[in-house]
């Protein structure tokens, strides 16, 4: 290692140490969820699934980790540097084994900004190549929005962290002494969705592909690909699915996300074909079976708008 590289690493470690101390002091008030044991060696942090707000510190999405024979693999990293540091501390309470790898399932802001804490600990970060590209190109805007919503103190130390390792399709890896399948079915909820399957236990981290009790927010989606991905997941022998949002699922329940997408798209197409204007459609197009899901009143009009505008461009 050159002297310049060594000095740079020392500076990063010093900054990480200072921020880590602040994280520990803040942890009790941050609402950091305790890791839930899902299966032997598999743990999840379950967010509250609400909209990002100061009251929940942005901790709305799910993430977790897998403990192997010689190391830990982290799946998604939460909304902030502070959360990433709190994750590291929570993992240390479960196992003394080192974190060997971080996998980012997709580029939604609730999942990616804790990655800087792992980068400062020299942990490799992996994602699909399209996800890495979108993080590089767009996440600075997401970070600015989170700073406005959550405040500078909550987001202290957070920065855009581009994955340094990428895959281009479905891949099986060994990480920490555990075999993991990284499943990519093509553009779906985002262009670079990965689902992470622990082959030993049959537990799947579904990332942006599956949501439970919270309607998905359409951002970079391809609905036909998304529906196909859900069918492909359903065909697997999965014991438990950790959705991007909401409680763990089993069996046919993962298809509920697809039910929403189909009904939403069909309803918007009917309104468009019948000459309903955009503003009216945003207020009147509903998917009644999902009215009680979290984010419905916020995301439903936005989802209608997104599909409607796509129809106008066809």
Secondary structure, 3 states (H helix, E strand, C coil): CCHHHHHHHHHHHHHHHHHHHHHHHHHCCCCCCCCEEEECCEEEECCCCCCCCHHHCCCCCCEEEEECCCCEEEECCCCCHHHHHHHHHHHHHHCCCCEEEEECCCCCHHHHCCHHHHHHCCCEEEEEHHHHHHHHHHHHHHHHHHHHHHCCCCCCCCCCCCCCEEECCCEEEEECCEEEEEECCCCCCCCCCCEEEECCCCEEEEEEEEECCECCCCCCCCHHHHHHHHHHHHCCCCCEEEEEECCCECHHHHHHHHHHHHHHHHHHHHHHHCCCCHHHHHHHCCCHHHCCCECHHHHHHHHHHHHHHHHHHC
